[in-house]
Amino acid sequence: MGKRKAKAKPPPKKRMDKLDTVFSCPFCNHGSSVECRLDMKNLIGEAICGICQESFSTTITGLFQWDVFGIL
């Protein structure tokens, strides 16, 4: 007589770690001075340095999450 097959358990769901929203500035190299914001209503993403006031803004899509842009 054969054994019954054990039911396979579904794999555990991967937990998404939250990504940083504050970074060091590539222009003035000041640590944790660049803040990233995503405006989902106007579809604009913005990164601003609080020390040297350098900024970068770009259009975003619905695929963006609350994370950094690919440039920083």
ABEGO torsion letter per residue (X at the ends): XBBBBBBBBBBBBBBBBBBBABBBBAAAGBBGABBBBBBAAAGBBBBBBAAAGBBBBBBBBAABBBBBBAAX
